[in-house]
Amino acid sequence: MGIPKFTDIISLSTTEISKAIIETENQLFSLRFKKATRQTFKPHEITYAKRRLAQLKTLLTVKLKELDQEEKDVLNN
């Protein structure tokens, strides 16, 4: 697993993004729990999960703003 790229997730729908956010948050929780209980894990996975979560949330915000703008345009015309 390499560093998550924004281009990998840009084609997802809003529901897929929401599901991916939940999965990533659960994965991050699991990794933090492993760290706290001193279980074996790969430390870079925490960084990758945090980065992917930030990318997903950013993409969701952008898509929601686009939808909101489209609704305003339809209402104004």
GUMARDO-422798 format. One record per residue: residue in one letter; z, y, x of N, C-alpha, C in turn. Coordinates in steps of 0.1 Angstrom, whole numbers, padded with zeros to 4 digits, always signed. Example, Ala and Ser with C-alpha at 12.3 -4.5 7.8 and 13.67 -1.06 7.14 Angstrom:
a+0078-0057+0132+0078-0045+0123+0078-0033+0132;s+0071-0022+0128+0071-0011+0137+0079+0000+0129;
//
This chain:
m+0000-0012+0008+0000+0000+0000+0000+0012+0009;g-0010+0021+0007-0011+0033+0015-0005+0044+0008;i-0006+0056+0014-0001+0068+0007-0009+0070-0006;p-0002+0073-0017-0009+0075-0029-0018+0088-0029;k-0030+0086-0034-0039+0097-0034-0041+0102-0048;f-0043+0115-0049-0044+0122-0063-0057+0117-0070;t-0067+0114-0062-0080+0110-0068-0078+0096-0075;d-0068+0088-0071-0066+0075-0077-0062+0076-0092;i-0055+0087-0095-0049+0088-0108-0055+0098-0117;i-0065+0106-0112-0070+0117-0119-0078+0113-0132;s-0082+0100-0133-0090+0096-0144-0081+0089-0155;l-0068+0089-0153-0059+0083-0163-0058+0092-0176;s-0055+0086-0187-0053+0093-0199-0038+0097-0199;t-0034+0106-0209-0021+0111-0209-0011+0099-0212;t-0015+0090-0221-0005+0079-0223-0004+0070-0211;e-0015+0068-0204-0014+0060-0191-0005+0067-0181;i-0007+0080-0180+0002+0088-0171+0016+0087-0175;s+0019+0088-0187+0033+0087-0192+0039+0073-0188;k+0031+0062-0190+0036+0049-0187+0038+0048-0172;a+0029+0053-0164+0030+0053-0150+0042+0061-0145;i+0045+0072-0151+0057+0079-0148+0070+0071-0150;i+0070+0064-0161+0082+0056-0164+0083+0045-0154;e+0072+0038-0151+0072+0027-0141+0077+0032-0127;t+0071+0044-0123+0075+0049-0110+0089+0053-0109;e+0095+0059-0120+0109+0063-0121+0118+0050-0119;n+0114+0040-0126+0121+0027-0125+0121+0021-0111;q+0109+0022-0105+0107+0017-0092+0116+0025-0082;l+0116+0038-0084+0124+0047-0075+0139+0044-0077;f+0143+0042-0089+0157+0039-0091+0161+0026-0084;s+0152+0016-0085+0154+0003-0079+0155+0004-0064;l+0146+0012-0058+0146+0014-0044+0159+0021-0039;r+0163+0031-0047+0176+0039-0044+0188+0029-0045;f+0187+0021-0055+0198+0011-0057+0199+0002-0045;k+0187-0003-0041+0187-0012-0029+0193-0005-0017;k+0189+0008-0015+0194+0015-0004+0209+0017-0004;a+0215+0020-0016+0229+0022-0018+0237+0009-0016;t+0231-0003-0019+0238-0016-0018+0234-0023-0005;r+0227-0015+0004+0223-0020+0017+0215-0033+0017;q+0206-0034+0007+0197-0046+0006+0185-0042+0015;t+0177-0052+0018+0165-0049+0026+0154-0043+0017;f+0148-0033+0022+0137-0026+0016+0129-0018+0026;k+0118-0014+0023+0110-0006+0032+0112+0009+0029;p+0118+0017+0038+0122+0030+0035+0110+0039+0031;h+0098+0037+0036+0087+0045+0033+0083+0044+0018;e+0087+0033+0012+0084+0031-0003+0091+0042-0011;i+0103+0047-0007+0109+0057-0014+0101+0070-0014;t+0096+0073-0002+0087+0085+0000+0075+0084-0009;y+0068+0072-0008+0056+0070-0016+0059+0071-0031;a+0070+0066-0036+0073+0066-0050+0076+0080-0054;k+0083+0088-0046+0086+0102-0049+0073+0110-0050;r+0064+0107-0040+0051+0114-0040+0043+0111-0052;r+0042+0098-0056+0034+0094-0067+0040+0100-0080;l+0053+0100-0081+0059+0106-0093+0056+0121-0094;a+0056+0128-0083+0053+0142-0083+0038+0144-0087;q+0029+0136-0082+0015+0136-0085+0013+0134-0100;l+0019+0124-0105+0018+0120-0120+0023+0132-0129;k+0034+0137-0125+0040+0148-0133+0031+0160-0133;t+0025+0163-0121+0016+0174-0120+0004+0172-0128;l-0002+0160-0127-0014+0157-0135-0011+0158-0150;l+0000+0153-0154+0004+0154-0168+0005+0168-0173;t+0011+0177-0165+0012+0191-0168-0002+0198-0169;v-0011+0195-0160-0024+0200-0160-0032+0196-0173;k-0031+0183-0176-0038+0178-0188-0032+0184-0200;l-0019+0185-0201-0013+0191-0213-0017+0206-0215;k-0018+0213-0204-0022+0227-0204-0037+0228-0209;e-0045+0219-0204-0059+0219-0208-0060+0216-0223;l-0052+0207-0228-0053+0204-0243-0048+0216-0251;d-0038+0222-0246-0032+0234-0253-0042+0245-0253;q-0049+0247-0242-0060+0258-0241-0071+0255-0250;e-0075+0242-0251-0086+0238-0260-0082+0241-0275;e-0069+0238-0278-0065+0240-0292-0065+0255-0295;k-0061+0264-0285-0061+0278-0287-0075+0283-0289;d-0085+0277-0281-0099+0282-0283-0104+0278-0296;v-0101+0266-0301-0106+0262-0314-0100+0271-0325;l-0087+0274-0324-0081+0282-0334-0086+0297-0334;n-0090+0302-0323-0095+0315-0322-0109+0317-0327;n-0117+0306-0327-0131+0306-0331-0133+0303-0345;
//
